[in-house]
Amino acid sequence: MKKSILTILFVALTTVACKTEKKVETSEAVKEEKKIENPISSYKVNVLESSVAWKGNKPTGSHNGDIKILNGLFDIENGALKAGEFTIDMKSINCLDLEAGKGKEKLEGHLNNVDFFDVEKFPTAKFVVTSSEVKDGKTNVTGNFTLKEITKSITIPVTITEGEDGVATFKSDVFNVDRTEFGVTYSSKKFDAALKDKFINDLMEISFDIKAKK
């Protein structure tokens, strides 16, 4: 009986782990991006209320935080996302699970330096919509995601809302990208097999929470 319970527990944990580890597929950047036709009439991102959430994992734990949006616009037509682009301020990387004076500054400094995102050389990242499709109430958005000047096409599930007060939201599900595909290879077992259990997971969790107004 005890053995059966342990087996069930192992299967359950494995199922959860597989779900968490699922990554979005990347492909070559789409050449034709959806252009904002008239910025004056577009939804303009409220940078004070918008952010990108992130989470990194390793065998001994994880860290999470957010990054500010520098600017952005998007268009909605008949309830569907027509075009959009967001610039991410990589110099604003913020760790939320550590306190000041207790490792927060050290981790943020490490993420900022050449081991990870090298924000002095690559101060911004970007997401530009190339197409979107509404299915079962969810908008699947395909876009060019640029990080460290490496651009890949990804498709992510997004919920779009549009209010009568001129406020709209662009909120994605949590998705995983392989950081090594964007030149972030520090402590990856793909590049250093000797790390054993001291590696950092290649998959990085990301989600967009964008609020905008006309």
KOLGU-354221 format. One record per residue: y, x, z of N, C-alpha, C in turn. Coordinates in pm, whole numbers, padded with zeros to 5 digits, always signed. Atoms other than C-alpha are relative to their C-alpha. Layout:
% KOLGU-354221
YXZYXZYXZ/...
This chain:
% KOLGU-354221
-00120+00084+00000+00000+00000+00000+00126+00088+00000/-00113-00091-00009+00239+00279+00097+00024+00071-00133/-00010-00069+00129+00161+00458-00229+00061-00091-00105/-00052+00096+00097+00237+00141-00428+00150-00019+00017/-00142+00017-00028+00573+00097-00257+00080+00119-00051/-00068-00122+00048+00668+00458-00333+00006+00003-00151/+00003+00003+00146+00563+00411-00695+00105-00095-00054/-00100+00099+00041+00778+00097-00729+00140+00055+00019/-00131-00058-00029+01072+00276-00566+00036+00106-00103/-00025-00106+00098+01037+00572-00801+00036-00058-00136/-00028+00063+00129+01027+00346-01108+00139-00062-00001/-00132+00064-00010+01334+00155-00987+00112+00103-00008/-00102-00104+00002+01532+00472-00923+00011+00065-00137/+00000-00058+00133+01430+00614-01258+00071-00091-00099/-00065+00096+00089+01541+00295-01434+00150+00002+00017/-00143-00005-00027+01882+00306-01264+00059+00129-00055/-00049-00130+00047+01920+00676-01343+00013+00002-00150/-00005+00002+00145+01839+00620-01709+00117-00082-00050/-00111+00085+00039+02093+00341-01730+00132+00074+00017/-00123-00074-00027+02362+00561-01574+00020+00114-00097/-00009-00120+00083+02279+00856-01795+00018-00031-00148/-00012+00033+00141+02304+00666-02124+00136+00041-00054/-00125-00049+00057+02567+00831-02343+00036-00076-00126/-00040+00056+00127+02772+00695-02626-00030+00104-00108/+00030-00091+00109+02672+00843-02957+00132+00047-00063/-00118-00054+00067+02926+01070-03122-00036+00035-00144/+00019-00037+00140+02971+01134-03491+00129+00064-00049/-00120-00062+00056+03221+01299-03720+00118-00097+00005/-00120+00083-00010+03578+01173-03687+00016-00087-00124/-00027+00091+00112+03662+00870-03899+00134+00037-00062/-00122-00047+00067+03921+00972-04157+00108-00107-00004/-00098+00107+00012+04086+00632-04190+00019-00070+00134/-00030+00061-00129+04246+00529-03861+00087-00124-00020/-00082+00121+00007+04403+00189-03795+00141+00032+00047/-00138-00037-00031+04777+00244-03806+00077-00118+00061/-00092+00099-00056+05031+00059-03593+00105-00030-00107/-00090+00033+00110+05229-00129-03856+00146-00013+00043/-00137+00020-00047+05535-00222-03650+00006+00024+00151/+00000-00034-00143+05571-00041-03316+00089-00090+00086/-00094+00084-00077+05859-00268-03212-00069-00127+00050/+00067+00124-00040+05630-00573-03202-00136+00023+00065/+00130-00032-00060+05326-00393-03059+00004-00009+00152/+00010-00011-00145+05203-00396-02702+00021+00146+00038/-00030-00136-00045+05344-00091-02526-00065+00023+00136/+00075-00027-00122+05131+00067-02256+00094+00020+00119/-00069-00022-00126+05263+00041-01902-00066+00120+00067/+00064-00124-00046+05195+00401-01801-00015+00006+00152/+00009+00001-00146+05248+00328-01430-00121-00081+00048/+00112+00087-00039+04966+00070-01427-00125+00026-00083/+00114-00031+00087+04726+00236-01672-00057+00137+00034/+00063-00129-00031+04477+00517-01627-00136+00011-00066/+00136-00028+00044+04153+00677-01734-00078+00045+00124/+00084-00040-00114+03883+00692-01466-00107+00098-00048/+00103-00097+00035+03639+00984-01463-00094+00025+00118/+00096-00038-00105+03330+01093-01273-00092+00108-00055/+00091-00107+00035+03129+01413-01284-00111+00011+00103/+00115-00004-00090+02782+01461-01136-00070+00135-00003/+00085-00117-00011+02569+01748-01013-00110-00033+00101/+00111+00034-00090+02243+01762-00814+00041-00022+00145/-00040+00011-00141+02428+01794-00482+00107-00107+00025/-00100+00104-00023+02677+01512-00538+00083-00027-00124/-00086+00034+00112+02963+01392-00754+00146+00000+00045/-00143+00014-00026+03341+01378-00781+00057-00098-00100/-00060+00097+00090+03560+01109-00928+00152+00000+00017/-00145+00005-00007+03924+01051-01005+00059-00075-00117/-00066+00065+00113+04175+00937-01262+00096+00096-00069/-00094-00076+00080+04409+01068-01529+00101-00099-00056/-00105+00091+00045+04740+00917-01636+00004-00011-00152/-00028+00020+00142+04820+00770-01974+00144+00044-00025/-00134-00049+00031+05118+00945-02131+00080-00102-00081/-00062+00107+00079+05194+00675-02388-00107-00070-00082/+00098+00072+00082+05025+00421-02610+00053-00131-00052/-00033+00128+00063+05049+00115-02833-00129-00064-00048/+00109+00066+00070+04807-00148-02956+00043-00137-00050/-00028+00129+00063+04809-00459-03173-00120-00092+00015/+00104+00102-00008+04612-00779-03120+00035-00109-00100/-00021+00104+00100+04568-01032-03399-00112-00103+00012/+00098+00108-00018+04396-01369-03341-00106+00036+00105/+00089-00034-00110+04247-01237-03018-00082+00126-00020/+00078-00120+00028+04100-00926-03181+00091+00123-00006/-00075-00125+00004+04211-00565-03150+00013+00046-00145/-00024-00037+00139+04371-00468-03481+00022+00150-00015/-00029-00143+00005+04496-00116-03407+00041+00046+00140/-00042-00050-00130+04575+00110-03115-00018+00150+00013/+00016-00142-00030+04620+00461-02986+00059+00029+00137/-00041-00036-00135+04652+00616-02640-00001+00151+00015/-00005-00143-00030+04763+00964-02541-00019+00020+00149/+00039-00023-00140+04614+01097-02216+00062+00130+00049/-00067-00117-00059+04806+01339-01992-00100+00083+00080/+00103-00078-00066+04543+01602-01909+00052+00082+00118/-00057-00073-00113+04783+01777-01671+00007-00085+00127/-00007+00091-00115+04760+01475-01441-00136-00024+00064/+00134+00018-00057+04391+01516-01350+00009-00010+00152/-00010+00030-00143+04354+01368-01002-00139-00029+00056/+00127+00025-00068+04052+01380-00769+00024-00098+00114/-00021+00106-00098+04020+01067-00555-00093+00008+00121/+00096+00001-00110+03721+01149-00334+00017+00118+00096/-00029-00110-00092+03866+01464-00172+00143-00013+00052/-00132+00009-00061+04163+01485+00064+00077+00131-00020/-00085-00118+00009+04457+01724+00037-00033+00095+00114/+00034-00100-00100+04377+02048+00219-00148+00008+00032/+00145+00001-00025+04004+01966+00213-00077+00009-00132/+00071-00025+00125+03906+02081-00133+00061-00067-00123/-00060+00072+00111+04119+01849-00347+00072+00094-00096/-00078-00089+00085+04359+02113-00475-00089+00103-00073/+00090-00100+00059+04079+02364-00539-00075-00059-00119/+00074+00063+00109+03877+02120-00750+00091-00033-00117/-00094+00033+00107+04178+01997-00946+00044+00124-00076/-00037-00125+00064+04282+02355-01013-00109+00052-00092/+00114-00045+00081+03934+02437-01141-00014-00085-00126/+00008+00088+00117+03929+02133-01370+00111+00030-00101/-00114-00031+00087+04269+02237-01505-00014+00132-00075/+00001-00134+00059+04173+02597-01586-00096+00011-00119/+00075-00022+00125+03985+02752-01878-00148-00034+00013/+00141+00036-00016+03642+02676-01728-00028-00141-00049/+00019+00141+00037+03694+02307-01795+00095-00042-00112/-00084+00065+00102+03988+02143-01973+00118+00084-00048/-00103-00094+00047+04234+02435-02006+00129-00074-00038/-00110+00093+00028+04530+02198-01975+00129+00068-00047/-00118-00070+00050+04794+02463-02044-00008+00012-00153/+00019-00012+00144+04649+02509-02392-00020-00136-00066/+00029+00132+00054+04534+02148-02438+00054-00107+00096/-00062+00088-00099+04780+01930-02242-00027-00148-00017/+00026+00143+00021+04678+01600-02397-00136-00022-00065/+00117+00049+00073+04372+01408-02514+00045-00130-00066/-00045+00117+00074+04380+01107-02743-00116-00088-00043/+00097+00096+00055+04193+00793-02846+00073-00087-00101/-00062+00078+00107+04279+00625-03178-00104-00097-00058/+00090+00104+00051+04118+00298-03288-00019+00015-00151/+00029-00002+00143+03943+00305-03626-00059-00133-00048/+00051+00133+00034+03769-00035-03618-00042-00071+00128/+00047+00077-00116+03665-00315-03382-00077-00122-00047/+00083+00115+00033+03411-00595-03380-00026-00081+00127/+00024+00087-00115+03385-00894-03145-00141-00055-00008/+00138+00048-00004+03030-00979-03039-00033-00044+00142/+00036+00056-00131+02918-01204-02750+00113+00015+00101/-00115-00004-00090+03269-01209-02605+00049+00139+00035/-00038-00139-00027+03290-00831-02596+00045+00066-00129/-00049-00073+00117+03491-00615-02834-00059+00141-00001/+00051-00136+00016+03307-00306-02956+00099+00078-00084/-00106-00076+00066+03578-00057-03042-00052+00138-00041/+00031-00134+00050+03514+00248-03258+00132+00074-00015/-00124-00076+00008+03772+00520-03233-00025+00150+00000/+00005-00147-00002+03844+00890-03270+00049+00048+00137/-00032-00053-00132+03837+01057-02928+00018+00150-00014/-00032-00143+00012+04006+01398-02917+00018+00062+00137/-00009-00074-00125+03958+01641-02628-00012+00148-00033/-00005-00144+00030+04045+02013-02643+00001+00024-00151/-00018-00009+00145+04137+01958-03010-00131-00017-00077/+00125+00035+00068+03779+01851-03090-00005-00152-00008/-00003+00145+00021+03762+01501-03238-00137-00053-00042/+00126+00066+00031+03453+01281-03241+00023-00151-00005/-00004+00146+00005+03402+00917-03332-00098-00056+00103/+00085+00065-00100+03267+00701-03047+00022-00151-00007/-00013+00145-00008+03203+00328-03003-00023-00043+00144/+00007+00040-00140+03269+00168-02665+00025-00150+00014/-00025+00142-00024+03252-00190-02528+00128-00019+00080/-00131+00021-00059+03596-00319-02434+00027-00150+00017/-00047+00137-00019+03737-00642-02290+00150-00004-00026/-00141+00015+00035+04068-00747-02443+00051-00133+00052/-00062+00125-00044+04294-01005-02277+00145-00002-00047/-00137+00018+00046+04624-01146-02396+00058-00122+00070/-00059+00108-00075+04848-01356-02173+00125-00057-00065/-00119+00065+00055+05129-01599-02252+00128+00070+00044/-00118-00070-00050+05366-01379-02052+00027+00130-00073/-00022-00121+00078+05342-01104-02312-00073+00121+00054/+00078-00109-00059+05102-00895-02102-00141-00001-00058/+00136-00012+00052+04774-00768-02246-00072+00115+00070/+00079-00108-00060+04491-00550-02117-00108+00047-00097/+00107-00065+00076+04243-00311-02276-00084+00070+00106/+00082-00055-00109+03962-00244-02028-00141+00026-00051/+00132-00035+00051+03647-00058-02124-00105-00006+00110/+00111-00024-00090+03306-00056-01965-00005+00150+00028/+00021-00143-00025+03208+00276-01808-00092+00053-00110/+00085-00060+00101+03069+00501-02080-00012+00150+00029/+00026-00142-00022+02929+00854-02086+00016+00079-00129/-00006-00092+00115+03022+01135-02322-00054+00135+00045/+00051-00135-00026+02858+01475-02345+00117+00098-00010/-00118-00088-00004+03133+01714-02237-00017+00124-00086/+00022-00123+00077+02969+02007-02416+00033-00019-00147/-00035+00026+00139+03036+01835-02749+00150+00015-00023/-00145-00018+00009+03406+01878-02670+00042+00137+00055/-00032-00137-00038+03387+02245-02575+00009+00026+00149/-00002-00020-00146+03349+02198-02197-00142+00035+00042/+00138-00047-00018+03041+02410-02129-00028+00062+00136/+00017-00066-00130+03094+02543-01774-00117-00060+00078/+00115+00039-00082+02772+02530-01564-00089-00104-00067/+00092+00087+00074+02579+02349-01836-00132+00073-00019/+00132-00060+00017+02205+02414-01847-00031+00028-00147/+00019-00027+00143+02226+02402-02226+00038+00144-00033/-00055-00131+00030+02415+02731-02213-00041+00106+00102/+00044-00095-00102+02275+02889-01897-00120-00056+00075/+00124+00053-00059+01912+02810-01812-00024+00055+00139/+00021-00063-00131+01931+03040-01507+00068-00076+00113/-00072+00075-00104+02150+02788-01322-00093-00075+00094/+00098+00078-00076+01842+02597-01202+00065-00128+00054/-00057+00125-00052+01973+02328-00961+00150+00012+00029/-00143-00019-00024+02329+02463-00958+00084-00038-00124/-00068+00041+00121+02423+02300-01287+00090-00122+00024/-00080+00122+00001+02681+02028-01358-00047-00083-00118/+00051+00087+00105+02562+01730-01559+00089+00006-00124/-00077-00001+00125+02667+01741-01924+00071-00133-00024/-00060+00131+00023+02739+01369-01921+00114-00027+00098/-00120+00028-00078+03084+01271-01799+00032-00148-00014/-00031+00143+00003+03158+00910-01702+00150-00021-00020/-00139+00029+00031+03481+00768-01841+00019-00151-00014/-00036+00139+00031+03652+00428-01851+00151-00010-00014/-00142+00025+00022+03989+00305-01977+00042-00129+00069/-00058+00120-00059+04203+00058-01782+00147-00002-00041/-00132-00004+00061+04511-00010-01993+00071-00134+00015/-00084+00120-00006+04786-00261-01921+00122+00023-00087/-00111-00016+00093+05060-00324-02175+00082-00130-00009/-00088+00116+00013+05348-00556-02253+00085+00016-00126/-00087-00004+00118+05552-00650-02561+00145+00014+00042/
